[in-house]
């Protein structure tokens, strides 16, 4: 109580006085204006997954094309050896399967990155 007998009003609650904080992430060219080291950019994540998917898909196609050359003979005028031996053919088949599985996994990851990028 004060000297005059009237009570002192309590201080205002700062949580009620200020609006709640609003967090927004920049998109497009505004990303270049960010300076936070902890900023995770969804556009960069999507671009990374897209680039890796394209490279793995290209590697899968090249490996499958190389595997399909198993019965190709280098010189048709004389009887020659096949371009790939049986051991090389088996290795190429395994590599083609692995490349396809990796491409499928990165395709799923690309889909999830796209989903994160554009809700």
Buried (B, 14 or more C-beta within 10 A) or exposed (E): EEEEEEEEEEEEEEEEEEEEEEEEEEEEEEBEEEEEEEEEBBBEBBEBBBEBBEEBBEBBBEBBEBBEEBEEEEEEEEEEEBBBEEEBBEEBBEBBBEBBEBBBEBBEBBEEBBEEBEE
